[in-house]
Amino acid sequence: MTTPEQTYTTPAGRVLTDADLDAISNEVEHADYDVEELKTRRRGRPLLGSAPAEVVPVRLDPELKSAVDARARIDHLTTSEVIRRALRKYLDVA
């Protein structure tokens, strides 16, 4: 009598079977990974400039917030990117 194959769900919702895990394990065992290079990879969000970015809370009146949101939709950008671009232009910073 065989045991039914077990399934596992990743945090992203992908379902993996025992066969999938065996395939992944075989790939890792037979791959030529540079462990030191993997250790040096930066995790987290990409840098926006020369150093990690700082969150700066700002209060916007409803009209200004609506205008920023509308511009973000039109330009297919995030609200944060619209604000960053506006500040760079106003402050003449590249």
Contacts in CASP RR format, 6 or more apart in sequence:
PFRMAT RR
TARGET T0000
AUTHOR 0000-0000-0000
METHOD contacts of the structure
MODEL  1
MTTPEQTYTTPAGRVLTDADLDAISNEVEHADYDVEELKTRRRGRPLLGS
APAEVVPVRLDPELKSAVDARARIDHLTTSEVIRRALRKYLDVA
5 17 0 8 1.000
5 18 0 8 1.000
5 19 0 8 1.000
6 17 0 8 1.000
6 18 0 8 1.000
7 15 0 8 1.000
7 16 0 8 1.000
7 17 0 8 1.000
8 15 0 8 1.000
8 16 0 8 1.000
8 17 0 8 1.000
8 21 0 8 1.000
9 15 0 8 1.000
9 16 0 8 1.000
10 16 0 8 1.000
16 24 0 8 1.000
45 53 0 8 1.000
47 53 0 8 1.000
48 84 0 8 1.000
58 83 0 8 1.000
60 68 0 8 1.000
68 79 0 8 1.000
68 82 0 8 1.000
68 83 0 8 1.000
69 79 0 8 1.000
71 77 0 8 1.000
71 82 0 8 1.000
72 78 0 8 1.000
72 79 0 8 1.000
72 81 0 8 1.000
72 82 0 8 1.000
75 82 0 8 1.000
77 85 0 8 1.000
87 93 0 8 1.000
88 94 0 8 1.000
END
